Amino acid sequence: MALSDGTTREHGPWLRDGEKQRLRRLEKKSARQRAARLPGQRASHRLARTYDRIARLRATAKRRAVDWQHQTTTELAATFGVVVVEDLKITNMVRSARGTVDDSGRNVRQKAGLNRAITGEAWGRTVTLLEYKTSDRGGHVVKVPARGTSQTCHQCGHCDPAARAGIRYACVNPACGWAGHADTNAAINIRNAAGTAVSGRGDLGAARSAKRQSPHAA
Ligand SMILES: [Zn+2]
């Protein structure tokens, strides 16, 4: 997660290398055990056990992710009265990636990668946690549309998709030349977009999902 003050909140992988290897082995094993099954035959005791082990590892990863989200949102809610976040229509995006009647799977591959990053990071859950934690302390969350926040330079307002390369943003306006973390730039834009709506409140913090913005850097 990138904040408008230039800091980030990082987390390690939810599963350690050994756990990831074990998960991959178990997934292959379950495929073999499924393939060995006769049509109509119920899942064997062995296959059920493999499923259990897979589910336990996935639950471990999820528990670690939720723990991290709780820690991070508690810290943000304790630090800022108002937190501005980008408003992502997560469910709409996930739906469109599977292909709809009017857009039968165009850009599906690209969107599927993005959606994996979004759902993997569970940005929606982070926002929900932030909403109740800030409101418990008398603050609140402001959602602003994400449109243009990644491509626009926060310093001079110049907008050019070419300025962004991976996790770097380098303003192409020669009179400006600001360069830094692409998600920090976007977070500042998000904060500025909400600035007028929440002026006078002070304690303005902005956060965005870094993984959504830079899925290939994960
Ligand atoms: Zn600039």
Boltz pocket constraint, residues with backbone or C-beta under 6 A from the ligand:
constraints:
  - pocket:
      binder: B
      contacts: [[A, 153], [A, 154], [A, 155], [A, 156], [A, 157], [A, 158], [A, 171], [A, 172], [A, 173], [A, 176], [A, 177], [A, 178]]
      max_distance: 6.0
